[in-house]
Amino acid sequence: MEVLKISSNSNPNSIAGVIAEQIKEYKKCELRMIGAGAINQSMKAIIIAKGYLAPMGINIVCVPSFTDIVIDDNTITGIKLVVKVEN
């Protein structure tokens, strides 16, 4: 499973497609981002992916948490969203 790194310039429709594919294959997907713009794009993508998966009877949930992200030897607090199939 690939960790998706989302930026404020990421395309929500493209991200949604990748989320849906990972959910179908692995039953979960992990997204990481820094900043409000990236969080916004991530949430849009999750909502779109939910719409892609619903007709197949797959309902997803999102579990948010903080994570440390290292950029150029600096540790920054980012957001991690784990999207998974609802039990």
N, CA and C atoms as an extended XYZ file, in Angstrom:
261
Properties=species:S:1:pos:R:3:atomname:S:1:resname:S:1:resid:I:1 pbc="F F F"
N         0.834       -1.181        0.000 N   MET     1
C         0.000        0.000        0.000 CA  MET     1
C         0.877        1.242        0.000 C   MET     1
N         0.584        2.138       -0.897 N   GLU     2
C         1.342        3.378       -1.033 CA  GLU     2
C         0.722        4.470       -0.163 C   GLU     2
N         1.560        5.236        0.548 N   VAL     3
C         1.088        6.399        1.300 CA  VAL     3
C         0.966        7.554        0.309 C   VAL     3
N        -0.204        8.172        0.261 N   LEU     4
C        -0.443        9.276       -0.668 CA  LEU     4
C        -0.063       10.589        0.003 C   LEU     4
N         0.817       11.333       -0.630 N   LYS     5
C         1.236       12.640       -0.112 CA  LYS     5
C         0.471       13.698       -0.891 C   LYS     5
N        -0.372       14.441       -0.195 N   ILE     6
C        -1.292       15.384       -0.811 CA  ILE     6
C        -0.813       16.811       -0.582 C   ILE     6
N        -0.915       17.634       -1.632 N   SER     7
C        -0.592       19.059       -1.511 CA  SER     7
C        -1.840       19.872       -1.829 C   SER     7
N        -1.743       21.172       -1.646 N   SER     8
C        -2.884       22.045       -1.934 CA  SER     8
C        -3.167       22.107       -3.434 C   SER     8
N        -2.213       21.679       -4.258 N   ASN     9
C        -2.401       21.678       -5.714 CA  ASN     9
C        -2.872       20.331       -6.259 C   ASN     9
N        -3.046       19.339       -5.390 N   SER    10
C        -3.476       18.008       -5.824 CA  SER    10
C        -4.904       18.054       -6.365 C   SER    10
N        -5.165       17.231       -7.378 N   ASN    11
C        -6.486       17.164       -7.994 CA  ASN    11
C        -7.352       16.166       -7.218 C   ASN    11
N        -8.453       16.628       -6.599 N   PRO    12
C        -9.289       15.731       -5.794 CA  PRO    12
C        -9.842       14.541       -6.573 C   PRO    12
N       -10.205       14.721       -7.848 N   ASN    13
C       -10.735       13.613       -8.638 CA  ASN    13
C        -9.677       12.533       -8.857 C   ASN    13
N        -8.455       12.942       -9.119 N   SER    14
C        -7.357       11.983       -9.307 CA  SER    14
C        -7.062       11.229       -8.013 C   SER    14
N        -7.015       11.963       -6.918 N   ILE    15
C        -6.755       11.344       -5.613 CA  ILE    15
C        -7.874       10.354       -5.286 C   ILE    15
N        -9.118       10.741       -5.558 N   ALA    16
C       -10.268        9.878       -5.275 CA  ALA    16
C       -10.155        8.553       -6.009 C   ALA    16
N        -9.706        8.592       -7.249 N   GLY    17
C        -9.526        7.359       -8.016 CA  GLY    17
C        -8.501        6.447       -7.381 C   GLY    17
N        -7.401        7.023       -6.914 N   VAL    18
C        -6.356        6.224       -6.261 CA  VAL    18
C        -6.871        5.668       -4.933 C   VAL    18
N        -7.590        6.489       -4.169 N   ILE    19
C        -8.168        6.019       -2.905 CA  ILE    19
C        -9.092        4.824       -3.167 C   ILE    19
N        -9.977        4.958       -4.150 N   ALA    20
C       -10.928        3.881       -4.463 CA  ALA    20
C       -10.197        2.599       -4.854 C   ALA    20
N        -9.145        2.718       -5.663 N   GLU    21
C        -8.388        1.535       -6.073 CA  GLU    21
C        -7.707        0.876       -4.876 C   GLU    21
N        -7.102        1.690       -3.989 N   GLN    22
C        -6.442        1.113       -2.812 CA  GLN    22
C        -7.451        0.472       -1.856 C   GLN    22
N        -8.615        1.092       -1.723 N   ILE    23
C        -9.657        0.515       -0.862 CA  ILE    23
C       -10.095       -0.836       -1.415 C   ILE    23
N       -10.289       -0.922       -2.727 N   LYS    24
C       -10.710       -2.189       -3.325 CA  LYS    24
C        -9.633       -3.266       -3.172 C   LYS    24
N        -8.368       -2.863       -3.271 N   GLU    25
C        -7.280       -3.837       -3.204 CA  GLU    25
C        -6.840       -4.165       -1.781 C   GLU    25
N        -6.657       -3.123       -0.944 N   TYR    26
C        -6.076       -3.321        0.386 CA  TYR    26
C        -7.051       -3.118        1.546 C   TYR    26
N        -8.253       -2.622        1.251 N   LYS    27
C        -9.277       -2.314        2.267 CA  LYS    27
C        -8.920       -1.104        3.120 C   LYS    27
N        -7.820       -0.408        2.779 N   LYS    28
C        -7.484        0.833        3.479 CA  LYS    28
C        -6.529        1.654        2.634 C   LYS    28
N        -6.402        2.924        2.993 N   CYS    29
C        -5.542        3.860        2.275 CA  CYS    29
C        -5.074        4.909        3.280 C   CYS    29
N        -3.838        5.367        3.123 N   GLU    30
C        -3.304        6.387        4.028 CA  GLU    30
C        -2.894        7.620        3.239 C   GLU    30
N        -3.351        8.781        3.710 N   LEU    31
C        -2.998       10.061        3.101 CA  LEU    31
C        -2.253       10.896        4.128 C   LEU    31
N        -1.236       11.627        3.675 N   ARG    32
C        -0.499       12.539        4.565 CA  ARG    32
C        -0.444       13.906        3.923 C   ARG    32
N        -0.551       14.940        4.761 N   MET    33
C        -0.543       16.301        4.235 CA  MET    33
C        -0.104       17.298        5.299 C   MET    33
N         0.274       18.485        4.812 N   ILE    34
C         0.643       19.597        5.678 CA  ILE    34
C        -0.119       20.815        5.168 C   ILE    34
N        -0.823       21.479        6.056 N   GLY    35
C        -1.486       22.727        5.703 CA  GLY    35
C        -2.965       22.578        5.370 C   GLY    35
N        -3.666       23.696        5.538 N   ALA    36
C        -5.117       23.716        5.356 CA  ALA    36
C        -5.533       23.409        3.924 C   ALA    36
N        -4.806       23.917        2.934 N   GLY    37
C        -5.150       23.665        1.532 CA  GLY    37
C        -5.058       22.193        1.184 C   GLY    37
N        -4.039       21.529        1.685 N   ALA    38
C        -3.863       20.095        1.430 CA  ALA    38
C        -4.941       19.280        2.143 C   ALA    38
N        -5.310       19.697        3.351 N   ILE    39
C        -6.385       19.009        4.074 CA  ILE    39
C        -7.693       19.158        3.306 C   ILE    39
N        -7.952       20.335        2.781 N   ASN    40
C        -9.160       20.586        2.004 CA  ASN    40
C        -9.227       19.667        0.777 C   ASN    40
N        -8.134       19.576        0.032 N   GLN    41
C        -8.114       18.722       -1.153 CA  GLN    41
C        -8.300       17.251       -0.770 C   GLN    41
N        -7.703       16.851        0.347 N   SER    42
C        -7.832       15.473        0.820 CA  SER    42
C        -9.271       15.136        1.179 C   SER    42
N        -9.929       16.036        1.887 N   MET    43
C       -11.313       15.780        2.293 CA  MET    43
C       -12.237       15.714        1.078 C   MET    43
N       -12.028       16.602        0.108 N   LYS    44
C       -12.819       16.537       -1.125 CA  LYS    44
C       -12.625       15.185       -1.803 C   LYS    44
N       -11.376       14.724       -1.869 N   ALA    45
C       -11.064       13.447       -2.520 CA  ALA    45
C       -11.728       12.279       -1.804 C   ALA    45
N       -11.738       12.298       -0.481 N   ILE    46
C       -12.363       11.218        0.285 CA  ILE    46
C       -13.867       11.194        0.025 C   ILE    46
N       -14.489       12.350       -0.032 N   ILE    47
C       -15.928       12.428       -0.304 CA  ILE    47
C       -16.235       11.906       -1.706 C   ILE    47
N       -15.407       12.276       -2.683 N   ILE    48
C       -15.595       11.797       -4.056 CA  ILE    48
C       -15.402       10.280       -4.109 C   ILE    48
N       -14.363        9.770       -3.437 N   ALA    49
C       -14.103        8.325       -3.410 CA  ALA    49
C       -15.272        7.582       -2.769 C   ALA    49
N       -15.851        8.164       -1.741 N   LYS    50
C       -17.018        7.552       -1.092 CA  LYS    50
C       -18.142        7.381       -2.112 C   LYS    50
N       -18.326        8.379       -2.967 N   GLY    51
C       -19.332        8.302       -4.025 CA  GLY    51
C       -18.999        7.251       -5.073 C   GLY    51
N       -17.709        7.084       -5.380 N   TYR    52
C       -17.290        6.040       -6.328 CA  TYR    52
C       -17.575        4.644       -5.770 C   TYR    52
N       -17.339        4.455       -4.472 N   LEU    53
C       -17.407        3.128       -3.860 CA  LEU    53
C       -18.815        2.735       -3.404 C   LEU    53
N       -19.663        3.703       -3.114 N   ALA    54
C       -21.010        3.418       -2.596 CA  ALA    54
C       -21.836        2.504       -3.496 C   ALA    54
N       -21.833        2.695       -4.831 N   PRO    55
C       -22.630        1.801       -5.680 CA  PRO    55
C       -22.173        0.337       -5.626 C   PRO    55
N       -20.948        0.111       -5.173 N   MET    56
C       -20.431       -1.260       -5.036 CA  MET    56
C       -20.731       -1.834       -3.648 C   MET    56
N       -21.435       -1.058       -2.824 N   GLY    57
C       -21.750       -1.512       -1.474 CA  GLY    57
C       -20.610       -1.340       -0.493 C   GLY    57
N       -19.624       -0.531       -0.851 N   ILE    58
C       -18.469       -0.302        0.028 CA  ILE    58
C       -18.638        1.057        0.698 C   ILE    58
N       -18.691        1.053        2.031 N   ASN    59
C       -18.778        2.301        2.794 CA  ASN    59
C       -17.440        2.539        3.479 C   ASN    59
N       -16.907        3.743        3.352 N   ILE    60
C       -15.603        4.041        3.945 CA  ILE    60
C       -15.737        5.038        5.087 C   ILE    60
N       -14.774        4.983        5.995 N   VAL    61
C       -14.667        5.933        7.096 CA  VAL    61
C       -13.252        6.495        7.098 C   VAL    61
N       -13.093        7.638        7.740 N   CYS    62
C       -11.801        8.318        7.779 CA  CYS    62
C       -11.397        8.507        9.239 C   CYS    62
N       -10.160        8.114        9.559 N   VAL    63
C        -9.633        8.257       10.915 CA  VAL    63
C        -8.460        9.242       10.876 C   VAL    63
N        -8.633       10.443       11.443 N   PRO    64
C        -7.560       11.444       11.413 CA  PRO    64
C        -6.608       11.306       12.604 C   PRO    64
N        -5.347       11.686       12.379 N   SER    65
C        -4.365       11.746       13.463 CA  SER    65
C        -3.214       12.648       13.043 C   SER    65
N        -2.372       12.990       14.013 N   PHE    66
C        -1.167       13.748       13.715 CA  PHE    66
C        -0.045       12.787       13.373 C   PHE    66
N         0.927       13.274       12.603 N   THR    67
C         2.098       12.479       12.277 CA  THR    67
C         3.289       13.423       12.121 C   THR    67
N         4.476       12.919       12.366 N   ASP    68
C         5.686       13.704       12.140 CA  ASP    68
C         6.160       13.463       10.714 C   ASP    68
N         6.431       14.549       10.002 N   ILE    69
C         6.911       14.481        8.619 CA  ILE    69
C         8.269       15.171        8.573 C   ILE    69
N         9.268       14.490        8.017 N   VAL    70
C        10.618       15.051        7.928 CA  VAL    70
C        10.826       15.640        6.542 C   VAL    70
N        11.160       16.938        6.516 N   ILE    71
C        11.450       17.649        5.271 CA  ILE    71
C        12.775       18.378        5.457 C   ILE    71
N        13.766       18.039        4.640 N   ASP    72
C        15.086       18.664        4.724 CA  ASP    72
C        15.644       18.656        6.146 C   ASP    72
N        15.617       17.505        6.795 N   ASP    73
C        16.120       17.306        8.161 CA  ASP    73
C        15.346       18.083        9.227 C   ASP    73
N        14.190       18.639        8.880 N   ASN    74
C        13.317       19.300        9.847 CA  ASN    74
C        12.077       18.443       10.050 C   ASN    74
N        11.688       18.286       11.302 N   THR    75
C        10.481       17.517       11.604 CA  THR    75
C         9.311       18.476       11.767 C   THR    75
N         8.260       18.223       10.995 N   ILE    76
C         7.060       19.061       10.995 CA  ILE    76
C         5.879       18.179       11.358 C   ILE    76
N         4.940       18.732       12.113 N   THR    77
C         3.733       17.993       12.427 CA  THR    77
C         2.765       18.118       11.257 C   THR    77
N         2.333       16.979       10.756 N   GLY    78
C         1.377       16.949        9.661 CA  GLY    78
C         0.128       16.184       10.079 C   GLY    78
N        -0.744       16.004        9.135 N   ILE    79
C        -1.994       15.275        9.357 CA  ILE    79
C        -1.939       13.961        8.599 C   ILE    79
N        -2.395       12.900        9.234 N   LYS    80
C        -2.519       11.590        8.580 CA  LYS    80
C        -3.987       11.227        8.602 C   LYS    80
N        -4.519       10.865        7.443 N   LEU    81
C        -5.895       10.390        7.349 CA  LEU    81
C        -5.856        8.947        6.856 C   LEU    81
N        -6.354        8.044        7.674 N   VAL    82
C        -6.461        6.651        7.268 CA  VAL    82
C        -7.910        6.429        6.838 C   VAL    82
N        -8.072        6.038        5.589 N   VAL    83
C        -9.388        5.752        5.037 CA  VAL    83
C        -9.507        4.241        4.979 C   VAL    83
N       -10.595        3.697        5.521 N   LYS    84
C       -10.755        2.247        5.532 CA  LYS    84
C       -12.213        1.859        5.363 C   LYS    84
N       -12.401        0.603        5.040 N   VAL    85
C       -13.746        0.073        4.888 CA  VAL    85
C       -14.413        0.001        6.251 C   VAL    85
N       -15.637        0.496        6.326 N   GLU    86
C       -16.370        0.449        7.582 CA  GLU    86
C       -16.796       -0.980        7.864 C   GLU    86
N       -16.616       -1.412        9.110 N   ASN    87
C       -16.985       -2.788        9.491 CA  ASN    87
C       -18.461       -2.917        9.706 C   ASN    87
